[in-house]
Amino acid sequence: MPPTLCCIGIVRWYPMSSPSFPSRAIRNHRDLVVWQRAMDLIAESYRLTDRFPREERYGLAQQVKRAVVSIPSNIAEGHGRDHLGDYLRHLSVANGSLMELETQFSIAVRLGYLEQTDVRKLFEGTAQVGQLLAGLVRALKVHRT
């Protein structure tokens, strides 16, 4: 990210000197709304996997936990990289883990471990994180050149 720009709501970049927009410089990955929302997914995912049958403790539940932890972890790791290409690659991995998480919860519903209504809030969260990730990727690609 060029030092003369700041991010407002993660998806829009404005000159820091612009009087129309308050300065919200991103100092570290914890300032990213997409990282914050991905962290929210962890709590919800763990809550839901507690309802899985005992025999799934080391199966599907473990896969869910790995996937959901991977999302904010890759956002943070990418943000800490020196090269924009590395950042974009890590955001792509985070997006892949997001799709993996949705698939795993769809499997849990199909297997009868959860009801569709149980995962509604989680799927709303994954949709929001997906939109934020896409917006961040678009914003970073604009400033790539």
DSSP file (Angstrom, degrees, kcal/mol; ACC not computed):
  #  RESIDUE AA STRUCTURE BP1 BP2  ACC     N-H-->O    O-->H-N    N-H-->O    O-->H-N    TCO  KAPPA ALPHA  PHI   PSI    X-CA   Y-CA   Z-CA
    1    1 A M              0   0    0      0, 0.0   139,-0.0     0, 0.0   143,-0.0   0.000 360.0 360.0 360.0 125.9    0.0    0.0    0.0
    2    2 A P    >   -     0   0    0      0, 0.0     3,-1.7     0, 0.0   141,-0.0  -0.358 360.0-125.3 -61.2 142.0    1.5    3.4   -1.0
    3    3 A P  T 3  S+     0   0    0      0, 0.0    13,-0.0     0, 0.0     0, 0.0   0.654 105.3  63.7 -67.5 -13.9    2.1    5.5    2.1
    4    4 A T  T 3  S+     0   0    0     11,-0.1    12,-2.0    12,-0.0    13,-0.3   0.431  96.5  69.8 -90.0   2.8    0.1    8.4    0.7
    5    5 A L  E <   -A   15   0A   0     -3,-1.7     2,-0.3    10,-0.2     8,-0.0  -0.854  59.0-166.9-118.5 153.4   -3.1    6.4    0.7
    6    6 A C  E     -A   14   0A   0      8,-1.9     8,-1.8    -2,-0.3     2,-0.5  -0.939  23.0-117.6-132.8 162.4   -5.4    5.1    3.5
    7    7 A C  E     -A   13   0A   0     17,-0.5     2,-0.6    -2,-0.3     6,-0.2  -0.858  17.9-164.6-105.8 128.6   -8.2    2.7    3.4
    8    8 A I  E  > S-A   12   0A   0      4,-2.6     4,-1.2    -2,-0.5     3,-0.5  -0.955  83.2 -13.4-110.4 115.9  -11.7    3.6    4.3
    9    9 A G  T  4 S-     0   0    0     -2,-0.6     2,-0.8     1,-0.2    -1,-0.2   0.717 109.9 -87.7  65.7  20.0  -13.9    0.5    5.0
   10   10 A I  T  4 S+     0   0    0      2,-0.2    -1,-0.2     1,-0.2   129,-0.1  -0.021 122.7  64.9  74.8 -29.4  -11.3   -1.7    3.4
   11   11 A V  T  4 S+     0   0    0     -2,-0.8     2,-0.4    -3,-0.5    -1,-0.2   0.567  89.5  63.5-106.4  -7.2  -12.5   -1.4   -0.2
   12   12 A R  E  <  -A    8   0A   0     -4,-1.2    -4,-2.6     2,-0.0     2,-0.5  -0.962  62.0-157.7-121.6 134.6  -12.0    2.3   -1.0
   13   13 A W  E     +A    7   0A   0     -2,-0.4    -6,-0.2    -6,-0.2    -8,-0.0  -0.933  17.1 171.9-113.1 130.1   -8.7    4.1   -1.2
   14   14 A Y  E     -A    6   0A   0     -8,-1.8    -8,-1.9    -2,-0.5     2,-0.1  -0.946  42.8 -89.9-132.9 151.8   -8.5    7.9   -0.8
   15   15 A P  E >   -A    5   0A   0      0, 0.0     3,-2.0     0, 0.0   -10,-0.2  -0.408  35.0-131.0 -58.7 136.2   -5.6   10.3   -0.5
   16   16 A M  T 3  S+     0   0    0    -12,-2.0   -11,-0.1     1,-0.3     7,-0.1   0.759 107.0  58.6 -62.6 -23.5   -4.8   10.7    3.2
   17   17 A S  T 3  S+     0   0    0    -13,-0.3    -1,-0.3     5,-0.0   -12,-0.1   0.499  76.1 121.0 -84.5  -2.4   -4.9   14.5    2.8
   18   18 A S    X   -     0   0    0     -3,-2.0     3,-0.9     1,-0.2    -4,-0.0  -0.464  52.7-156.4 -66.9 121.9   -8.5   14.4    1.5
   19   19 A P  T 3  S+     0   0    0      0, 0.0    -1,-0.2     0, 0.0     4,-0.0   0.684  87.4  68.0 -72.1 -16.0  -10.7   16.6    3.8
   20   20 A S  T 3  S+     0   0    0      1,-0.1    -2,-0.1     2,-0.0    -3,-0.0   0.725 101.2  48.1 -74.9 -20.8  -13.8   14.6    2.7
   21   21 A F  S <  S-     0   0    0     -3,-0.9    -1,-0.1    -6,-0.2     2,-0.1  -0.972  83.4-123.3-128.8 131.8  -12.7   11.4    4.4
   22   22 A P        -     0   0    0      0, 0.0     2,-0.5     0, 0.0    -4,-0.1  -0.389  39.2-102.6 -67.9 149.0  -11.3   10.9    8.0
   23   23 A S        +     0   0    0      1,-0.1     2,-0.1    -7,-0.1   -15,-0.1  -0.609  44.7 166.7 -76.6 123.1   -7.9    9.3    8.2
   24   24 A R        -     0   0    0     -2,-0.5   -17,-0.5   -17,-0.1    -1,-0.1  -0.560  17.8-171.3-130.7  66.6   -8.1    5.6    9.1
   25   25 A A        -     0   0    0    -19,-0.2     2,-0.9     1,-0.1   -19,-0.1  -0.318  25.1-123.6 -62.2 141.0   -4.7    4.4    8.3
   26   26 A I        +     0   0    0      1,-0.2    -1,-0.1     4,-0.0     3,-0.1  -0.785  34.0 173.4 -88.2 109.1   -4.2    0.7    8.5
   27   27 A R        -     0   0    0     -2,-0.9     2,-0.3     1,-0.2    -1,-0.2   0.816  64.3 -10.8 -88.1 -33.6   -1.3    0.2   11.0
   28   28 A N  S >  S-     0   0    0      1,-0.0     3,-2.0     0, 0.0     4,-0.3  -0.936  82.1 -83.0-155.7 177.1   -1.5   -3.6   11.2
   29   29 A H  G >  S+     0   0    0     -2,-0.3     3,-1.4     1,-0.3     6,-0.3   0.767 118.4  67.8 -61.2 -26.5   -3.6   -6.5   10.2
   30   30 A R  G 3  S+     0   0    0      1,-0.3    -1,-0.3     5,-0.1     6,-0.1   0.691  92.8  61.5 -68.4 -17.0   -5.9   -6.1   13.3
   31   31 A D  G <  S+     0   0    0     -3,-2.0     2,-0.4     4,-0.1    -1,-0.3   0.610  81.5 101.2 -81.0 -12.9   -7.1   -2.8   11.7
   32   32 A L    <>  -     0   0    0     -3,-1.4     4,-2.1    -4,-0.3     3,-0.2  -0.610  65.6-150.2 -77.9 124.4   -8.5   -4.6    8.7
   33   33 A V  H  > S+     0   0    0     -2,-0.4     4,-2.7     1,-0.2     5,-0.2   0.874  98.1  57.7 -60.2 -37.5  -12.3   -5.1    8.9
   34   34 A V  H  > S+     0   0    0      1,-0.2     4,-1.9     2,-0.2    -1,-0.2   0.888 106.6  48.1 -63.2 -38.2  -12.0   -8.3    6.8
   35   35 A W  H  > S+     0   0    0     -6,-0.3     4,-2.1    -3,-0.2    -1,-0.2   0.915 111.2  51.2 -65.8 -43.0   -9.6   -9.8    9.4
   36   36 A Q  H  X S+     0   0    0     -4,-2.1     4,-1.5     1,-0.2    -2,-0.2   0.914 111.7  46.1 -61.3 -44.0  -12.0   -8.8   12.3
   37   37 A R  H  X S+     0   0    0     -4,-2.7     4,-1.4     1,-0.2    -1,-0.2   0.863 110.1  54.0 -68.7 -34.9  -14.9  -10.4   10.5
   38   38 A A  H  X S+     0   0    0     -4,-1.9     4,-1.0    -5,-0.2    -1,-0.2   0.876 105.6  53.7 -65.2 -36.4  -12.8  -13.5    9.8
   39   39 A M  H  X S+     0   0    0     -4,-2.1     4,-1.2     1,-0.2     3,-0.5   0.870 103.8  56.4 -64.3 -35.8  -12.0  -13.7   13.5
   40   40 A D  H  X S+     0   0    0     -4,-1.5     4,-1.8     1,-0.2    -1,-0.2   0.863 100.0  59.6 -62.1 -35.4  -15.8  -13.6   14.2
   41   41 A L  H  X S+     0   0    0     -4,-1.4     4,-2.8     1,-0.2    -1,-0.2   0.836  97.7  60.3 -62.0 -32.3  -16.2  -16.7   12.0
   42   42 A I  H  X S+     0   0    0     -4,-1.0     4,-2.7    -3,-0.5     5,-0.3   0.952 104.9  46.4 -61.7 -49.8  -13.8  -18.6   14.3
   43   43 A A  H  X S+     0   0    0     -4,-1.2     4,-2.1     1,-0.2    -1,-0.2   0.919 115.4  46.2 -60.4 -44.2  -16.0  -18.2   17.4
   44   44 A E  H  X S+     0   0    0     -4,-1.8     4,-2.2     2,-0.2    -1,-0.2   0.905 112.8  50.1 -65.8 -41.2  -19.2  -19.2   15.4
   45   45 A S  H  X S+     0   0    0     -4,-2.8     4,-2.6     2,-0.2    -2,-0.2   0.916 111.1  48.0 -64.8 -43.6  -17.5  -22.2   13.8
   46   46 A Y  H  X S+     0   0    0     -4,-2.7     4,-1.3     1,-0.2    -1,-0.2   0.897 110.4  52.8 -64.3 -39.2  -16.2  -23.5   17.1
   47   47 A R  H  < S+     0   0    0     -4,-2.1     4,-0.3    -5,-0.3    -1,-0.2   0.918 112.6  44.5 -61.1 -43.5  -19.6  -23.1   18.6
   48   48 A L  H >< S+     0   0    0     -4,-2.2     3,-1.6     1,-0.2    -2,-0.2   0.883 108.3  55.5 -71.4 -38.4  -21.2  -25.1   15.8
   49   49 A T  H >< S+     0   0    0     -4,-2.6     3,-1.5     1,-0.3    -1,-0.2   0.758  93.8  70.4 -68.5 -21.8  -18.6  -27.9   15.8
   50   50 A D  T 3< S+     0   0    0     -4,-1.3    -1,-0.3     1,-0.3    -2,-0.2   0.720  95.5  56.2 -62.5 -19.1  -19.3  -28.5   19.5
   51   51 A R  T <  S+     0   0    0     -3,-1.6    -1,-0.3    -4,-0.3    -2,-0.2   0.496  84.2 106.3 -91.9  -5.1  -22.7  -29.8   18.3
   52   52 A F  S <  S-     0   0    0     -3,-1.5     5,-0.1    -4,-0.2    62,-0.0  -0.335  85.6 -87.6 -68.7 156.2  -21.1  -32.4   16.0
   53   53 A P    >   -     0   0    0      0, 0.0     3,-2.0     0, 0.0     4,-0.2  -0.280  38.2-111.2 -61.8 153.0  -21.2  -36.1   17.1
   54   54 A R  G >  S+     0   0    0      1,-0.3     3,-1.8     2,-0.2     4,-0.2   0.836 115.6  62.4 -54.8 -37.2  -18.4  -37.3   19.2
   55   55 A E  G 3  S+     0   0    0      1,-0.3     3,-0.3     2,-0.1    -1,-0.3   0.655  97.6  59.0 -68.6 -13.0  -17.0  -39.5   16.4
   56   56 A E  G X >S+     0   0    0     -3,-2.0     5,-1.5     1,-0.2     3,-1.2   0.388  73.0 102.5 -92.8   2.9  -16.4  -36.4   14.3
   57   57 A R  T < 5S+     0   0    0     -3,-1.8    -1,-0.2     1,-0.3    -2,-0.1   0.868  95.3  27.8 -54.7 -39.2  -14.1  -34.8   16.8
   58   58 A Y  T 3 5S+     0   0    0     -3,-0.3    -1,-0.3    -4,-0.2    -2,-0.1   0.252 126.2  49.9-107.9  11.6  -11.0  -35.7   14.8
   59   59 A G  T <>5S-     0   0    0     -3,-1.2     4,-1.9     3,-0.0     3,-0.3   0.442 122.3  -3.9-110.2-109.4  -12.8  -35.8   11.4
   60   60 A L  H  >5S+     0   0    0      1,-0.2     4,-2.5     2,-0.2     5,-0.2   0.868 129.9  57.0 -60.8 -39.5  -15.0  -33.0   10.0
   61   61 A A  H  ><S+     0   0    0     -5,-1.5     4,-2.1     1,-0.2    -1,-0.2   0.907 107.8  48.4 -60.5 -41.1  -14.8  -30.9   13.1
   62   62 A Q  H  > S+     0   0    0     -6,-0.6     4,-2.2    -3,-0.3    -1,-0.2   0.887 110.5  51.2 -67.0 -38.4  -11.0  -30.8   12.9
   63   63 A Q  H  X S+     0   0    0     -4,-1.9     4,-2.4     2,-0.2    -2,-0.2   0.897 109.1  51.2 -64.9 -40.1  -11.1  -29.9    9.2
   64   64 A V  H  X S+     0   0    0     -4,-2.5     4,-2.8     1,-0.2     5,-0.3   0.938 110.1  49.5 -60.2 -47.0  -13.6  -27.0   10.0
   65   65 A K  H  X S+     0   0    0     -4,-2.1     4,-1.9     1,-0.2    -2,-0.2   0.888 111.3  48.4 -63.6 -39.9  -11.3  -25.7   12.7
   66   66 A R  H  X S+     0   0    0     -4,-2.2     4,-1.6     2,-0.2    -1,-0.2   0.925 113.8  47.0 -65.0 -43.5   -8.2  -25.8   10.4
   67   67 A A  H  X S+     0   0    0     -4,-2.4     4,-0.9     1,-0.2    -2,-0.2   0.927 113.1  46.9 -64.9 -45.5  -10.0  -24.0    7.6
   68   68 A V  H  < S+     0   0    0     -4,-2.8     3,-0.4     1,-0.2    -1,-0.2   0.865 112.3  49.7 -70.0 -34.4  -11.6  -21.3    9.7
   69   69 A V  H  X S+     0   0    0     -4,-1.9     4,-1.4    -5,-0.3    -1,-0.2   0.830 104.7  61.3 -69.7 -31.0   -8.3  -20.5   11.5
   70   70 A S  H  X S+     0   0    0     -4,-1.6     4,-2.4    -5,-0.2     5,-0.2   0.791  93.3  66.1 -65.0 -28.6   -6.6  -20.3    8.1
   71   71 A I  H  X S+     0   0    0     -4,-0.9     4,-1.7    -3,-0.4    -1,-0.2   0.982 110.1  29.4 -64.9 -62.2   -8.7  -17.4    7.0
   72   72 A P  H  > S+     0   0    0      0, 0.0     4,-2.5     0, 0.0    -1,-0.2   0.828 118.1  60.6 -68.5 -27.4   -7.6  -14.6    9.3
   73   73 A S  H  X S+     0   0    0     -4,-1.4     4,-2.7     1,-0.2    -2,-0.2   0.922 107.3  43.6 -63.6 -43.4   -4.2  -16.2    9.6
   74   74 A N  H  X S+     0   0    0     -4,-2.4     4,-2.5     2,-0.2     5,-0.2   0.841 112.0  53.5 -72.4 -32.7   -3.5  -15.8    5.9
   75   75 A I  H  X S+     0   0    0     -4,-1.7     4,-2.1    -5,-0.2    -2,-0.2   0.944 113.6  43.6 -62.5 -46.0   -5.0  -12.3    5.8
   76   76 A A  H  X S+     0   0    0     -4,-2.5     4,-1.5     2,-0.2    -2,-0.2   0.927 114.5  48.4 -65.2 -46.0   -2.5  -11.4    8.6
   77   77 A E  H  < S+     0   0    0     -4,-2.7     4,-0.5     1,-0.2     3,-0.2   0.921 112.5  48.6 -63.4 -43.3    0.4  -13.2    7.1
   78   78 A G  H >< S+     0   0    0     -4,-2.5     3,-1.3     1,-0.2    -1,-0.2   0.904 108.4  54.0 -62.4 -40.8   -0.2  -11.6    3.7
   79   79 A H  H 3< S+     0   0    0     -4,-2.1    -1,-0.2     1,-0.3    -2,-0.2   0.825 107.0  53.1 -62.3 -30.5   -0.5   -8.1    5.3
   80   80 A G  T 3< S+     0   0    0     -4,-1.5    -1,-0.3    -3,-0.2    -2,-0.2   0.531  88.5 103.4 -83.3  -6.0    2.9   -8.6    6.9
   81   81 A R    <   -     0   0    0     -3,-1.3     6,-0.0    -4,-0.5    -3,-0.0  -0.415  69.3-137.3 -77.7 154.1    4.6   -9.5    3.6
   82   82 A D  S    S+     0   0    0     -2,-0.1     2,-0.4     1,-0.0    -1,-0.1   0.705  83.0  65.5 -82.4 -21.5    6.9   -7.0    1.9
   83   83 A H  S  > S-     0   0    0      1,-0.1     4,-1.9    -5,-0.1     3,-0.5  -0.872  72.3-140.5-113.3 136.4    5.6   -7.7   -1.6
   84   84 A L  H  > S+     0   0    0     -2,-0.4     4,-2.8     1,-0.2     5,-0.2   0.860 103.8  58.9 -58.9 -38.5    2.1   -7.0   -3.0
   85   85 A G  H  > S+     0   0    0      1,-0.2     4,-2.1     2,-0.2    -1,-0.2   0.889 105.9  48.9 -59.4 -39.7    2.2  -10.3   -4.9
   86   86 A D  H  > S+     0   0    0     -3,-0.5     4,-2.4     2,-0.2    -1,-0.2   0.909 110.4  51.4 -65.0 -42.2    2.7  -12.2   -1.7
   87   87 A Y  H  X S+     0   0    0     -4,-1.9     4,-2.1     1,-0.2    -2,-0.2   0.939 111.1  47.1 -59.5 -48.5   -0.2  -10.3   -0.1
   88   88 A L  H  X S+     0   0    0     -4,-2.8     4,-1.9     1,-0.2    -1,-0.2   0.879 110.4  53.2 -62.8 -38.3   -2.5  -11.1   -3.0
   89   89 A R  H  X S+     0   0    0     -4,-2.1     4,-2.0    -5,-0.2    -1,-0.2   0.917 109.6  47.8 -63.0 -44.1   -1.4  -14.8   -2.9
   90   90 A H  H  X S+     0   0    0     -4,-2.4     4,-2.4     1,-0.2    -1,-0.2   0.862 109.5  52.9 -67.2 -35.1   -2.2  -15.0    0.8
   91   91 A L  H  X S+     0   0    0     -4,-2.1     4,-2.1     2,-0.2    -1,-0.2   0.863 107.7  52.5 -66.5 -34.0   -5.6  -13.4    0.3
   92   92 A S  H  X S+     0   0    0     -4,-1.9     4,-2.2     2,-0.2    -2,-0.2   0.904 109.1  48.9 -65.8 -41.6   -6.3  -16.0   -2.4
   93   93 A V  H  X S+     0   0    0     -4,-2.0     4,-2.5     2,-0.2    -2,-0.2   0.911 109.7  52.5 -63.2 -42.3   -5.5  -18.7    0.1
   94   94 A A  H  X S+     0   0    0     -4,-2.4     4,-1.9     1,-0.2    -2,-0.2   0.907 109.1  49.7 -59.7 -41.9   -7.8  -17.1    2.6
   95   95 A N  H  X S+     0   0    0     -4,-2.1     4,-2.0     2,-0.2    -1,-0.2   0.895 109.2  51.7 -65.1 -39.7  -10.6  -17.1    0.1
   96   96 A G  H  X S+     0   0    0     -4,-2.2     4,-2.2     1,-0.2    -2,-0.2   0.907 109.4  49.8 -62.1 -41.6  -10.0  -20.7   -0.7
   97   97 A S  H  X S+     0   0    0     -4,-2.5     4,-2.4     1,-0.2    -1,-0.2   0.846 107.4  55.4 -65.2 -33.7  -10.2  -21.6    3.0
   98   98 A L  H  X S+     0   0    0     -4,-1.9     4,-2.1     2,-0.2    -1,-0.2   0.916 109.0  46.2 -63.8 -43.8  -13.4  -19.6    3.2
   99   99 A M  H  X S+     0   0    0     -4,-2.0     4,-2.2     2,-0.2    -2,-0.2   0.877 111.2  53.2 -65.9 -37.7  -14.9  -21.7    0.4
  100  100 A E  H  X S+     0   0    0     -4,-2.2     4,-2.5     2,-0.2    -2,-0.2   0.919 107.7  51.1 -61.4 -44.8  -13.6  -24.9    2.2
  101  101 A L  H  X S+     0   0    0     -4,-2.4     4,-2.2     1,-0.2     5,-0.2   0.921 109.6  49.2 -60.3 -46.4  -15.4  -23.7    5.4
  102  102 A E  H  X S+     0   0    0     -4,-2.1     4,-1.9     1,-0.2    -1,-0.2   0.915 111.9  49.7 -60.0 -42.4  -18.7  -23.2    3.6
  103  103 A T  H  X S+     0   0    0     -4,-2.2     4,-2.2     1,-0.2    -2,-0.2   0.908 108.7  52.0 -63.4 -42.8  -18.4  -26.7    2.0
  104  104 A Q  H  X S+     0   0    0     -4,-2.5     4,-2.0     1,-0.2    -1,-0.2   0.884 110.9  47.0 -64.5 -38.4  -17.6  -28.4    5.3
  105  105 A F  H  X S+     0   0    0     -4,-2.2     4,-1.8     2,-0.2    -1,-0.2   0.829 109.3  54.5 -73.2 -29.6  -20.7  -26.8    6.9
  106  106 A S  H  X S+     0   0    0     -4,-1.9     4,-2.3    -5,-0.2    -2,-0.2   0.887 108.7  49.8 -65.5 -37.9  -22.8  -27.8    3.9
  107  107 A I  H  X S+     0   0    0     -4,-2.2     4,-2.5     2,-0.2    -2,-0.2   0.916 107.2  54.0 -63.5 -43.7  -21.5  -31.4    4.5
  108  108 A A  H  <>S+     0   0    0     -4,-2.0     5,-2.3     1,-0.2     6,-1.1   0.872 109.9  47.6 -60.2 -37.3  -22.5  -31.1    8.2
  109  109 A V  H ><5S+     0   0    0     -4,-1.8     3,-1.3     4,-0.2    -1,-0.2   0.930 111.3  50.2 -68.6 -45.1  -26.0  -30.2    7.2
  110  110 A R  H 3<5S+     0   0    0     -4,-2.3    -2,-0.2     1,-0.3    -1,-0.2   0.849 109.9  50.9 -62.1 -34.1  -26.3  -33.0    4.6
  111  111 A L  T 3<5S-     0   0    0     -4,-2.5    -1,-0.3    -5,-0.1    -2,-0.2   0.518 117.2-114.7 -82.2  -4.0  -25.1  -35.5    7.2
  112  112 A G  T < 5S+     0   0    0     -3,-1.3    -3,-0.2    -4,-0.3    -2,-0.1   0.611  82.7 121.6  84.1  11.9  -27.7  -34.3    9.7
  113  113 A Y  S   <S+     0   0    0     -5,-2.3     2,-0.3    -6,-0.2    -4,-0.2   0.808  82.6  14.7 -75.1 -29.2  -25.2  -32.9   12.2
  114  114 A L  S    S-     0   0    0     -6,-1.1    -2,-0.3    -9,-0.1     2,-0.2  -0.939  77.3-119.7-139.4 159.5  -26.7  -29.4   11.9
  115  115 A E    >>  -     0   0    0     -2,-0.3     4,-1.0     1,-0.1     3,-0.9  -0.665  31.7-112.6 -94.6 157.3  -29.9  -27.9   10.5
  116  116 A Q  H >> S+     0   0    0      1,-0.3     4,-0.5    -2,-0.2     3,-0.5   0.868 119.9  56.8 -56.3 -37.1  -29.8  -25.3    7.7
  117  117 A T  H 34 S+     0   0    0      1,-0.2     3,-0.5     2,-0.2     4,-0.4   0.798  99.4  60.6 -66.2 -27.1  -31.1  -22.7   10.2
  118  118 A D  H <4 S+     0   0    0     -3,-0.9     4,-0.3     1,-0.2    -1,-0.2   0.842 109.4  40.4 -67.1 -33.3  -28.1  -23.5   12.5
  119  119 A V  H <X S+     0   0    0     -4,-1.0     4,-2.8    -3,-0.5     5,-0.2   0.411  86.1  97.6 -98.6   1.7  -25.6  -22.4    9.8
  120  120 A R  H  X S+     0   0    0     -4,-0.5     4,-2.1    -3,-0.5     5,-0.2   0.931  86.2  46.4 -56.7 -49.1  -27.5  -19.3    8.5
  121  121 A K  H  > S+     0   0    0     -4,-0.4     4,-2.0    -3,-0.2    -1,-0.2   0.899 112.8  50.5 -62.2 -41.2  -25.5  -16.9   10.7
  122  122 A L  H  > S+     0   0    0     -4,-0.3     4,-2.6     1,-0.2    -1,-0.2   0.928 110.0  49.5 -63.0 -44.7  -22.2  -18.5    9.7
  123  123 A F  H  X S+     0   0    0     -4,-2.8     4,-2.1     1,-0.2    -1,-0.2   0.843 108.2  53.5 -66.0 -32.7  -23.1  -18.3    6.0
  124  124 A E  H  X S+     0   0    0     -4,-2.1     4,-2.0    -5,-0.2    -1,-0.2   0.904 110.8  48.1 -64.1 -40.0  -24.0  -14.7    6.3
  125  125 A G  H  X S+     0   0    0     -4,-2.0     4,-2.6     2,-0.2    -2,-0.2   0.896 110.1  50.2 -66.8 -40.8  -20.6  -14.1    7.9
  126  126 A T  H  X S+     0   0    0     -4,-2.6     4,-2.5     1,-0.2    -1,-0.2   0.880 109.5  52.1 -67.2 -35.4  -18.8  -16.1    5.1
  127  127 A A  H  X S+     0   0    0     -4,-2.1     4,-2.2     2,-0.2    -1,-0.2   0.922 111.2  47.4 -63.8 -42.7  -20.6  -14.0    2.5
  128  128 A Q  H  X S+     0   0    0     -4,-2.0     4,-2.5     2,-0.2    -2,-0.2   0.929 112.6  47.8 -64.6 -45.1  -19.5  -10.8    4.2
  129  129 A V  H  X S+     0   0    0     -4,-2.6     4,-2.9     1,-0.2     5,-0.2   0.903 110.7  53.1 -63.0 -40.0  -15.9  -11.9    4.5
  130  130 A G  H  X S+     0   0    0     -4,-2.5     4,-2.3     2,-0.2    -1,-0.2   0.907 110.2  47.0 -60.8 -42.3  -15.9  -13.0    0.9
  131  131 A Q  H  X S+     0   0    0     -4,-2.2     4,-2.4     2,-0.2    -2,-0.2   0.911 113.3  48.4 -66.0 -42.3  -17.1   -9.6   -0.2
  132  132 A L  H  X S+     0   0    0     -4,-2.5     4,-2.4     2,-0.2    -2,-0.2   0.905 111.5  49.9 -65.3 -41.2  -14.6   -7.8    1.9
  133  133 A L  H  X S+     0   0    0     -4,-2.9     4,-2.6     2,-0.2    -2,-0.2   0.936 111.3  48.8 -61.6 -45.9  -11.8  -10.1    0.6
  134  134 A A  H  X S+     0   0    0     -4,-2.3     4,-2.5     1,-0.2    -2,-0.2   0.908 112.0  49.2 -61.4 -42.2  -12.8   -9.4   -3.0
  135  135 A G  H  X S+     0   0    0     -4,-2.4     4,-2.5     2,-0.2    -1,-0.2   0.900 111.2  48.9 -64.2 -41.0  -12.9   -5.6   -2.3
  136  136 A L  H  X S+     0   0    0     -4,-2.4     4,-2.5     2,-0.2    -2,-0.2   0.919 111.4  49.6 -65.3 -43.1   -9.5   -5.7   -0.7
  137  137 A V  H  X S+     0   0    0     -4,-2.6     4,-2.4     2,-0.2    -2,-0.2   0.929 111.6  49.0 -61.1 -45.7   -8.0   -7.6   -3.6
  138  138 A R  H  X S+     0   0    0     -4,-2.5     4,-1.9     1,-0.2    -2,-0.2   0.932 112.2  48.7 -59.0 -46.1   -9.6   -5.2   -6.1
  139  139 A A  H  X S+     0   0    0     -4,-2.5     4,-1.2     1,-0.2    -1,-0.2   0.897 112.7  47.3 -63.2 -40.5   -8.2   -2.2   -4.2
  140  140 A L  H  < S+     0   0    0     -4,-2.5    -1,-0.2     1,-0.2    -2,-0.2   0.885 109.6  52.9 -69.2 -38.0   -4.7   -3.7   -4.0
  141  141 A K  H >< S+     0   0    0     -4,-2.4     3,-1.3     1,-0.2     4,-0.5   0.862 103.6  57.8 -66.1 -35.1   -4.7   -4.6   -7.7
  142  142 A V  H 3< S+     0   0    0     -4,-1.9     3,-0.5     1,-0.3    -1,-0.2   0.887 111.9  41.5 -59.7 -39.0   -5.6   -1.0   -8.7
  143  143 A H  T 3< S+     0   0    0     -4,-1.2    -1,-0.3     1,-0.2    -2,-0.2   0.261  89.3  95.5 -94.6  11.8   -2.5    0.2   -6.8
  144  144 A R    <         0   0    0     -3,-1.3    -1,-0.2     1,-0.2    -2,-0.1   0.847 360.0 360.0 -70.6 -34.5   -0.3   -2.6   -8.1
  145  145 A T              0   0    0     -3,-0.5    -1,-0.2    -4,-0.5    -2,-0.1   0.472 360.0 360.0 -90.1 360.0    1.1   -0.6  -11.0
